């Protein structure tokens, strides 16, 4: 018997994990069931291709998606979700991923299992949601959309401020204490899963845009923008990434201990190559 707990397709954010579980369940139900059997059942000539798909080194084509969907006996809603989950997982750009995520969110079954996904999407795609959440912690904070809008840089609209408060409460990122005052429910916001990740990419773009605008909008003494270009090995670059992560944690901890916060600051840290890296093995393409 398989130890895998059978779940619906709507409970997955990674289609490869779904296919792995689907195989494991059938293997547990039928003695001697193999990847070769699984591939043949789905109509693939090469069982090695299915192995590569499960390992993440090859992608599924539209024809391959349909083959698996029929084999797994999906109904109309399941097939639509399955197709868009695969297209979202396999998309090469964050814009494409976001487009297929929107299709995923159209699924009633998915929204029933994850009722807060739409609010999470808004949180990770609206830069000012994060700012409003931090504004709540200021001693001078006023729960008034007009006040919030005027104290956000750049200034947002009262309508946007009201929407931010509503969604933050819905997500449980803000709550009311015994006196009815708004407070942060949890100081840590979890990273988005694979379905929501494209909106985090959008959020990075928004904050980089804000950083660019700060050159003209924010006095030099209130900001620090600099860059450093250097040559290192890929191994050293990985060490630098870890140093940046540790530095970020240190700043977050020190900020949380500040007894007299007066304003909200945004720190962007970017480390990326500006020349080509040594070529790694490229991911394989789709099946013929």
Residue frames relative to the residue before (quaternion, step in Angstrom):
aa qw qx qy qz dx dy dz
X 1.0000 0.0000 0.0000 0.0000 0.00 0.00 0.00
X 0.4590 -0.6821 0.4982 0.2753 3.56 -1.09 0.73
X 0.4024 -0.7067 0.5306 0.2393 3.56 -1.15 0.73
X 0.5111 0.6531 -0.4105 0.3791 3.58 1.31 -0.11
X 0.3378 -0.7230 0.5697 0.1963 3.55 -0.90 1.00
X 0.3902 -0.7426 0.4909 0.2350 3.58 -0.62 1.08
X 0.0456 -0.7911 0.6095 -0.0256 3.55 -0.85 1.07
X 0.5392 -0.5901 0.4711 0.3730 3.56 -1.22 0.30
X 0.6548 -0.5144 0.3836 0.3994 3.56 -1.24 0.41
X 0.6295 0.5771 -0.3268 0.4047 3.59 1.11 -0.69
X 0.6372 0.5378 -0.3246 0.4466 3.59 1.25 -0.27
X 0.6431 0.5301 -0.3127 0.4556 3.59 1.28 -0.03
X 0.1943 -0.7484 0.6160 0.1510 3.54 -1.24 0.55
X 0.7233 0.3074 -0.2135 0.5802 3.59 1.34 0.07
X 0.3671 -0.7790 0.4622 0.2116 3.57 -0.43 1.19
X 0.5986 0.5675 -0.3713 0.4263 3.59 1.11 -0.55
X 0.6287 0.5143 -0.3286 0.4820 3.57 1.07 -0.73
X 0.6157 0.5452 -0.3322 0.4618 3.56 1.07 -0.76
X 0.6844 0.4755 -0.2862 0.4728 3.60 0.88 -0.92
X 0.6112 0.5424 -0.3464 0.4607 3.59 1.05 -0.71
X 0.6755 0.4805 -0.2894 0.4787 3.58 0.97 -0.90
X 0.6215 0.5434 -0.3391 0.4511 3.58 1.03 -0.79
X 0.6521 0.4970 -0.3055 0.4842 3.58 1.02 -0.82
X 0.6633 0.5229 -0.3087 0.4374 3.59 0.88 -0.97
X 0.6406 0.5248 -0.3217 0.4592 3.58 1.02 -0.80
X 0.6775 0.4766 -0.2908 0.4789 3.60 0.92 -0.87
X 0.6195 0.5367 -0.3365 0.4636 3.57 1.08 -0.70
X 0.6657 0.4965 -0.2921 0.4743 3.56 1.09 -0.75
X 0.6807 0.4942 -0.2775 0.4642 3.57 1.15 -0.64
X 0.7947 0.2145 -0.0888 0.5608 3.58 1.10 -0.70
X 0.3931 -0.7349 0.5063 0.2216 3.55 -0.48 1.18
X 0.8166 0.2385 -0.1948 0.4881 3.56 -0.90 0.95
X 0.4250 0.6990 -0.4713 0.3297 3.60 1.28 0.05
X 0.0752 -0.8267 0.5573 -0.0169 3.58 -0.74 1.07
X 0.6901 -0.4310 0.3693 0.4491 3.53 -1.36 0.06
X 0.6031 0.5574 -0.3513 0.4495 3.57 1.07 -0.75
X 0.6535 0.4979 -0.3035 0.4827 3.59 0.99 -0.86
X 0.6436 0.5380 -0.3109 0.4470 3.56 0.98 -0.91
X 0.6647 0.5023 -0.2901 0.4708 3.56 0.98 -0.92
X 0.6659 0.5033 -0.3022 0.4604 3.57 0.92 -0.93
X 0.6266 0.5516 -0.3222 0.4464 3.56 1.05 -0.86
X 0.7181 0.4321 -0.2337 0.4929 3.57 1.06 -0.82
X 0.5533 -0.6539 0.3758 0.3537 3.59 1.25 -0.06
X 0.4863 0.6383 -0.4516 0.3900 3.59 1.19 0.50
X 0.4434 -0.7090 0.4842 0.2575 3.57 -0.88 0.93
X 0.7707 0.3073 -0.1560 0.5359 3.57 1.07 -0.76
X 0.3171 -0.7523 0.5437 0.1947 3.58 -0.63 1.10
X 0.5730 0.5910 -0.3834 0.4188 3.59 1.18 -0.51
X 0.5932 0.5641 -0.3670 0.4419 3.58 1.11 -0.64
X 0.6463 0.5121 -0.3181 0.4679 3.59 0.96 -0.87
X 0.6119 0.5395 -0.3442 0.4647 3.59 1.04 -0.76
X 0.6664 0.5047 -0.3001 0.4595 3.58 0.93 -0.93
X 0.6176 0.5361 -0.3404 0.4640 3.60 1.07 -0.72
X 0.6764 0.4901 -0.2899 0.4672 3.57 0.89 -0.94
X 0.6805 0.4786 -0.2800 0.4790 3.58 1.10 -0.71
X 0.4970 -0.6830 0.4118 0.3419 3.58 1.23 -0.33
X 0.5483 0.6282 -0.3997 0.3808 3.60 1.21 0.27
X 0.7542 0.1978 -0.1715 0.6022 3.60 1.28 -0.13
X 0.3561 -0.7399 0.5416 0.1802 3.54 -1.22 0.63
X 0.4703 -0.6552 0.5129 0.2942 3.53 -1.31 0.31
X 0.3675 -0.6915 0.5801 0.2241 3.54 -1.12 0.79
X 0.6943 -0.4345 0.3377 0.4638 3.64 -1.22 0.12
X 0.6449 0.5128 -0.3247 0.4644 3.61 1.02 -0.79
X 0.6554 0.5130 -0.3060 0.4623 3.58 1.02 -0.80
X 0.6072 0.5501 -0.3414 0.4605 3.55 1.07 -0.76
X 0.6715 0.5008 -0.2907 0.4624 3.56 0.92 -0.96
X 0.6183 0.5527 -0.3432 0.4409 3.59 1.01 -0.78
X 0.6951 0.4612 -0.2763 0.4772 3.57 0.81 -0.99
X 0.6363 0.5480 -0.3319 0.4297 3.57 0.96 -0.84
X 0.6616 0.4881 -0.2990 0.4845 3.58 0.98 -0.84
X 0.6504 0.5290 -0.3110 0.4476 3.57 0.96 -0.89
X 0.7270 0.4179 -0.2257 0.4959 3.56 1.01 -0.84
X 0.4116 -0.7666 0.4218 0.2550 3.56 1.39 0.23
X 0.1662 0.8055 -0.5444 0.1646 3.56 0.85 0.99
X 0.3798 -0.6592 0.5850 0.2810 3.53 -1.16 0.61
X 0.7694 -0.3791 0.2346 0.4574 3.60 -1.28 0.03
X 0.6904 0.4758 -0.2837 0.4653 3.60 0.86 -0.96
X 0.6550 0.5122 -0.3090 0.4616 3.57 0.97 -0.86
X 0.6530 0.5170 -0.3114 0.4576 3.59 0.98 -0.86
X 0.6488 0.5144 -0.3142 0.4646 3.59 0.99 -0.83
X 0.6616 0.4976 -0.2986 0.4749 3.57 0.95 -0.90
X 0.6427 0.5409 -0.3099 0.4454 3.57 0.94 -0.98
X 0.6626 0.5127 -0.3013 0.4552 3.57 0.89 -0.94
X 0.7222 0.4417 -0.2577 0.4658 3.58 0.82 -0.96
X 0.5891 0.5459 -0.3707 0.4664 3.58 1.13 -0.52
X 0.6533 0.5005 -0.3071 0.4780 3.58 0.97 -0.85
X 0.6738 0.4909 -0.3000 0.4637 3.58 0.86 -0.93
X 0.6315 0.5180 -0.3281 0.4746 3.58 1.09 -0.70
X 0.6754 0.5014 -0.2898 0.4565 3.58 0.87 -0.96
X 0.7516 0.4139 -0.2086 0.4693 3.57 1.01 -0.85
X 0.4572 0.7009 -0.4477 0.3149 3.61 1.23 -0.22
X 0.4214 -0.7419 0.4781 0.2083 3.56 -1.03 0.83
X 0.7701 0.2796 -0.1674 0.5484 3.61 1.11 -0.51
X 0.6018 -0.5734 0.4118 0.3735 3.56 -1.19 0.51
X 0.5983 0.5609 -0.3636 0.4418 3.61 1.11 -0.62
X 0.6527 0.4958 -0.3059 0.4843 3.58 0.98 -0.86
X 0.6449 0.5279 -0.3175 0.4523 3.57 0.92 -0.91
X 0.6513 0.5185 -0.3099 0.4592 3.57 0.97 -0.89
X 0.6388 0.5360 -0.3265 0.4450 3.59 1.01 -0.84
X 0.7087 0.4355 -0.2711 0.4844 3.59 0.89 -0.86
X 0.5665 0.5689 -0.3840 0.4560 3.58 1.19 -0.47
X 0.6100 0.5456 -0.3441 0.4603 3.58 1.04 -0.76
X 0.6493 0.5044 -0.3133 0.4753 3.59 1.02 -0.77
X 0.6194 0.5437 -0.3325 0.4584 3.58 1.02 -0.81
X 0.6894 0.4979 -0.2745 0.4488 3.57 0.97 -0.91
X 0.5478 0.5992 -0.4016 0.4237 3.59 1.26 -0.12
X 0.5659 0.6184 -0.3756 0.3954 3.57 1.24 -0.38
X 0.4008 -0.7251 0.5091 0.2334 3.58 -0.65 1.09
X 0.6348 0.5378 -0.3292 0.4467 3.57 1.00 -0.85
X 0.6538 0.5051 -0.3093 0.4708 3.59 0.98 -0.83
X 0.6768 0.4876 -0.2963 0.4651 3.60 0.90 -0.90
X 0.6135 0.5458 -0.3516 0.4496 3.58 1.12 -0.59
X 0.6743 0.4717 -0.2808 0.4939 3.58 1.05 -0.80
X 0.7925 0.1538 -0.0535 0.5878 3.56 1.02 -0.88
X 0.1072 -0.8616 0.4936 0.0509 3.60 0.43 1.20
X 0.7042 0.4753 -0.2720 0.4519 3.61 1.15 -0.46
X 0.3934 0.7572 -0.4619 0.2418 3.60 1.24 -0.03
X 0.6541 0.5112 -0.3270 0.4516 3.60 0.94 -0.81
X 0.6451 0.5001 -0.3179 0.4824 3.58 1.05 -0.74
X 0.6233 0.5271 -0.3361 0.4698 3.58 1.07 -0.72
X 0.6173 0.5460 -0.3375 0.4549 3.56 1.03 -0.82
X 0.6561 0.5001 -0.3058 0.4753 3.57 0.96 -0.88
X 0.6441 0.5401 -0.3276 0.4314 3.59 0.94 -0.90
X 0.7520 0.3965 -0.2166 0.4800 3.57 0.87 -0.93
X 0.7102 0.4213 -0.2770 0.4913 3.60 1.22 -0.04
X 0.6930 0.3936 -0.2737 0.5385 3.61 1.26 0.02
X 0.3661 -0.7730 0.4717 0.2144 3.59 -0.24 1.23
X 0.6810 0.5216 -0.3034 0.4149 3.58 0.98 -0.82
X 0.4969 0.6284 -0.4453 0.4000 3.64 1.21 -0.24
X 0.6678 0.5001 -0.2916 0.4679 3.57 0.95 -0.92
X 0.6481 0.5171 -0.3129 0.4633 3.57 1.00 -0.83
X 0.6531 0.5099 -0.3135 0.4639 3.59 0.92 -0.90
X 0.6243 0.5454 -0.3346 0.4481 3.57 1.00 -0.81
X 0.6927 0.4538 -0.2757 0.4881 3.59 1.00 -0.78
X 0.5831 0.5911 -0.3690 0.4176 3.60 1.10 -0.66
X 0.5777 0.6159 -0.3629 0.3939 3.56 1.10 -0.76
X 0.6861 0.5071 -0.2834 0.4380 3.60 1.07 -0.68
X 0.5390 0.6215 -0.4143 0.3893 3.60 1.21 -0.20
X 0.5402 -0.6313 0.4447 0.3346 3.63 -0.96 0.80
X 0.6976 0.4778 -0.2653 0.4633 3.57 1.12 -0.67
X 0.4000 0.7590 -0.4533 0.2418 3.61 1.27 -0.10
X 0.0939 -0.7653 0.6353 0.0437 3.53 -1.09 0.85
X 0.3649 -0.7351 0.5277 0.2194 3.59 -0.80 0.99
X 0.4232 0.6543 -0.4822 0.4003 3.49 0.53 1.29
X 0.4665 -0.7066 0.4514 0.2816 3.63 -0.56 1.09
X 0.6203 0.5407 -0.3456 0.4511 3.60 1.05 -0.71
X 0.6686 0.4934 -0.2923 0.4735 3.58 0.92 -0.96
X 0.6524 0.5211 -0.3119 0.4533 3.59 0.91 -0.94
X 0.6569 0.5263 -0.3084 0.4431 3.57 0.91 -0.96
X 0.7076 0.4712 -0.2620 0.4569 3.58 0.89 -0.94
X 0.7237 0.4258 -0.2410 0.4867 3.58 1.16 -0.54
X 0.5546 0.5530 -0.4069 0.4701 3.57 1.26 0.38
X 0.1452 -0.7977 0.5831 0.0508 3.58 -0.95 0.90
X 0.4483 -0.3205 -0.7938 0.2570 1.60 -1.02 2.28
X 0.6540 -0.5618 0.3535 0.3628 3.54 -1.21 0.61
X 0.2195 -0.7522 0.6078 0.1290 3.55 -1.01 0.89
X 0.5792 -0.5766 0.4281 0.3857 3.59 -1.25 0.03
X 0.6223 -0.5312 0.4062 0.4069 3.62 -1.17 0.43
X 0.6068 0.5581 -0.3472 0.4469 3.59 1.09 -0.71
X 0.6589 0.4917 -0.3033 0.4817 3.59 0.98 -0.84
X 0.6318 0.5316 -0.3278 0.4591 3.58 1.02 -0.79
X 0.6524 0.5115 -0.3039 0.4695 3.59 0.97 -0.87
X 0.6436 0.5185 -0.3150 0.4666 3.57 0.98 -0.87
X 0.6376 0.5392 -0.3237 0.4449 3.58 0.98 -0.87
X 0.6619 0.5010 -0.3088 0.4642 3.60 0.88 -0.90
X 0.6606 0.5215 -0.3068 0.4445 3.58 0.91 -0.92
X 0.7099 0.4561 -0.2647 0.4669 3.58 0.87 -0.97
X 0.6317 0.5290 -0.3335 0.4582 3.59 1.05 -0.70
X 0.6334 0.5021 -0.3186 0.4951 3.58 1.10 -0.69
X 0.6438 0.5341 -0.3109 0.4512 3.57 0.99 -0.89
X 0.7002 0.4649 -0.2581 0.4764 3.56 1.01 -0.84
X 0.4652 -0.6843 0.4461 0.3411 3.56 1.23 -0.29
X 0.4669 0.6733 -0.4458 0.3606 3.58 1.24 0.34
X 0.7213 0.1975 -0.1805 0.6389 3.53 1.37 -0.24
X 0.0027 0.7788 -0.6272 -0.0022 3.55 -1.20 0.53
X 0.4414 -0.6673 0.5186 0.3015 3.55 -1.28 0.11
X 0.3873 -0.7128 0.5316 0.2434 3.56 -0.94 0.87
X 0.7642 -0.3884 0.2469 0.4519 3.59 -1.24 -0.04
X 0.6804 0.4631 -0.2814 0.4933 3.55 1.26 -0.44
X 0.5563 -0.6308 0.3742 0.3906 3.56 1.31 0.04
X 0.4975 0.6589 -0.4227 0.3737 3.57 1.28 0.14
X 0.4857 -0.6615 0.4879 0.2974 3.57 -1.04 0.78
X 0.0642 0.7753 -0.6247 0.0672 3.57 -0.95 0.94
X 0.5679 -0.5605 0.4601 0.3894 3.56 -1.24 0.31
X 0.4000 -0.7318 0.5036 0.2253 3.56 -0.86 1.00
X 0.7864 0.0000 0.0447 0.6161 3.55 1.08 -0.76
X 0.4142 -0.7406 0.4637 0.2548 3.61 -0.70 0.99
X 0.7194 0.4061 -0.2343 0.5125 3.60 1.22 -0.39
X 0.1782 -0.7587 0.6185 0.1001 3.58 -0.94 0.95
X 0.4187 -0.7258 0.4871 0.2463 3.58 -0.70 1.08
X 0.5427 -0.6014 0.4752 0.3434 3.56 -1.17 0.66
X 0.5412 -0.6430 0.4286 0.3316 3.58 -1.04 0.68
X 0.4936 -0.6324 0.4963 0.3319 3.58 -1.19 0.52
X 0.7667 -0.3905 0.2377 0.4508 3.57 -1.29 0.00
X 0.6417 0.5253 -0.3328 0.4490 3.58 1.06 -0.67
X 0.7492 0.3999 -0.2182 0.4808 3.59 0.95 -0.85
X 0.4569 0.7383 -0.4174 0.2682 3.60 1.23 -0.39
X 0.6169 0.5615 -0.3774 0.4021 3.68 0.91 -0.69
X 0.6591 0.5083 -0.3174 0.4544 3.57 1.08 -0.64
X 0.5626 0.5540 -0.3859 0.4770 3.58 1.24 -0.35
X 0.6147 0.5326 -0.3413 0.4711 3.58 1.08 -0.72
X 0.6371 0.5222 -0.3155 0.4710 3.56 1.03 -0.82
X 0.6328 0.5403 -0.3179 0.4544 3.56 1.07 -0.81
X 0.6201 0.5348 -0.3363 0.4652 3.58 1.01 -0.79
X 0.6493 0.5218 -0.3159 0.4544 3.57 0.96 -0.87
X 0.6477 0.5312 -0.3150 0.4461 3.56 0.99 -0.90
X 0.7024 0.4561 -0.2824 0.4678 3.58 0.88 -0.91
X 0.6094 0.5207 -0.3633 0.4749 3.62 1.10 -0.53
X 0.6077 0.5364 -0.3380 0.4782 3.55 1.14 -0.68
X 0.6432 0.5140 -0.3198 0.4689 3.60 0.97 -0.86
X 0.6306 0.5340 -0.3320 0.4550 3.59 1.04 -0.81
X 0.6453 0.5178 -0.3130 0.4664 3.58 0.99 -0.84
X 0.6769 0.4965 -0.2887 0.4604 3.57 0.94 -0.89
X 0.5950 0.6033 -0.3621 0.3885 3.60 1.11 -0.63
X 0.5174 0.6423 -0.4155 0.3835 3.61 1.21 -0.44
X 0.7591 0.3478 -0.1853 0.5182 3.57 1.00 -0.83
X 0.7334 0.4686 -0.2384 0.4310 3.59 1.05 -0.72
X 0.7694 0.3405 -0.1700 0.5129 3.59 1.06 -0.74
X 0.5040 -0.6529 0.4664 0.3197 3.62 -0.85 0.92
X 0.6338 -0.5813 0.3634 0.3583 3.58 -1.05 0.81
X 0.6679 0.5248 -0.3096 0.4273 3.59 0.99 -0.84
X 0.7061 0.4445 -0.2614 0.4853 3.60 1.23 -0.35
X 0.7452 0.3094 -0.2115 0.5515 3.59 1.24 0.16
X 0.1406 -0.7608 0.6247 0.1062 3.54 -1.32 0.27
X 0.0870 0.7858 -0.6034 0.1043 3.57 -0.38 1.23
X 0.1766 0.7827 -0.5755 0.1580 3.55 -0.66 1.05
X 0.1308 -0.7826 0.5963 0.1221 3.55 -1.25 0.17
X 0.1495 -0.7664 0.6211 0.0663 3.53 -1.26 0.49
X 0.1001 -0.7876 0.6067 0.0404 3.57 -0.80 1.00
X 0.0904 0.8097 -0.5683 0.1150 3.61 -0.72 1.03
X 0.3545 -0.7128 0.5576 0.2351 3.55 -1.26 0.32
X 0.1152 0.7824 -0.5977 0.1317 3.58 -0.78 1.07
X 0.5668 -0.5542 0.4697 0.3886 3.55 -1.31 0.12
X 0.6546 -0.5010 0.3825 0.4174 3.58 -1.26 0.30
X 0.6240 0.5478 -0.3329 0.4470 3.60 1.08 -0.73
X 0.6673 0.4834 -0.3002 0.4806 3.58 0.97 -0.86
X 0.6045 0.5556 -0.3518 0.4496 3.59 1.06 -0.72
X 0.6348 0.5230 -0.3235 0.4678 3.59 1.04 -0.76
X 0.6239 0.5273 -0.3320 0.4717 3.59 1.07 -0.73
X 0.6338 0.5314 -0.3221 0.4606 3.56 1.04 -0.83
X 0.6207 0.5433 -0.3378 0.4533 3.58 1.02 -0.80
X 0.6627 0.4953 -0.3057 0.4712 3.57 0.96 -0.85
X 0.6268 0.5287 -0.3338 0.4649 3.60 1.03 -0.76
X 0.6396 0.5182 -0.3195 0.4693 3.57 1.02 -0.81
X 0.6402 0.5219 -0.3252 0.4605 3.59 0.96 -0.85
X 0.6673 0.4982 -0.2976 0.4668 3.59 0.95 -0.90
X 0.6388 0.5275 -0.3158 0.4626 3.56 1.02 -0.85
X 0.6415 0.5288 -0.3119 0.4600 3.57 1.00 -0.87
X 0.6485 0.5112 -0.3137 0.4688 3.58 0.99 -0.85
X 0.6421 0.5323 -0.3224 0.4477 3.59 0.97 -0.86
X 0.6666 0.4945 -0.3007 0.4698 3.58 0.94 -0.90
X 0.6465 0.5256 -0.3209 0.4504 3.58 0.97 -0.86
X 0.6614 0.5020 -0.3068 0.4651 3.57 0.99 -0.82
X 0.6646 0.4957 -0.3076 0.4669 3.58 0.93 -0.88
X 0.6331 0.5321 -0.3290 0.4558 3.59 1.02 -0.79
X 0.6607 0.5210 -0.3089 0.4434 3.58 0.99 -0.84
X 0.6998 0.4610 -0.2607 0.4793 3.59 1.22 -0.50
X 0.4563 0.6857 -0.4510 0.3439 3.59 1.28 -0.08
X 0.3097 -0.7979 0.4870 0.1741 3.63 -0.51 1.13
X 0.7929 0.2552 -0.1278 0.5384 3.60 1.18 -0.43
X 0.0076 0.8228 -0.5678 0.0257 3.63 0.49 1.12
X 0.1759 -0.8188 0.5430 0.0605 3.57 -0.97 0.90
X 0.8008 0.0286 0.0124 0.5982 3.59 1.16 -0.56
X 0.4417 -0.6672 0.5301 0.2808 3.55 -1.31 0.28
X 0.1120 -0.7862 0.6066 0.0373 3.56 -0.86 1.02
X 0.2412 -0.7467 0.6034 0.1416 3.55 -1.21 0.58
X 0.1019 -0.7823 0.6132 0.0404 3.57 -0.86 1.01
X 0.0827 -0.7761 0.6243 0.0327 3.57 -0.77 1.06
X 0.0527 -0.7758 0.6285 0.0194 3.57 -0.89 0.95
X 0.0154 0.8087 -0.5862 0.0454 3.56 -0.69 1.07
X 0.0248 0.7620 -0.6461 0.0352 3.53 -0.96 0.94
X 0.2364 0.7762 -0.5509 0.1952 3.58 -0.53 1.12
X 0.5314 -0.6377 0.4488 0.3309 3.59 -1.13 0.58
X 0.1922 -0.7694 0.5973 0.1196 3.56 -1.11 0.71
X 0.6739 0.3051 -0.2999 0.6024 3.55 1.31 0.42
X 0.6441 -0.5320 0.3704 0.4061 3.58 -1.22 0.30
X 0.3805 -0.6990 0.5631 0.2226 3.54 -1.18 0.73
X 0.6352 -0.4788 0.4047 0.4511 3.60 -1.23 0.25
X 0.4832 -0.7041 0.4386 0.2801 3.56 -0.82 0.97
X 0.2296 -0.7411 0.6191 0.1214 3.52 -0.96 1.02
X 0.6638 -0.4627 0.3720 0.4549 3.55 -1.25 0.05
X 0.3573 -0.7414 0.5257 0.2150 3.56 -0.72 1.01
X 0.5487 -0.5912 0.4753 0.3515 3.51 -1.18 0.58
X 0.5184 -0.6536 0.4576 0.3077 3.55 -1.02 0.76
X 0.5259 -0.6368 0.4634 0.3211 3.53 -1.25 0.35
X 0.7072 -0.4280 0.3432 0.4460 3.53 -1.27 -0.41
X 0.6019 -0.5519 0.4239 0.3917 3.51 -1.27 0.27
X 0.5539 -0.6115 0.4509 0.3405 3.53 -1.15 0.56
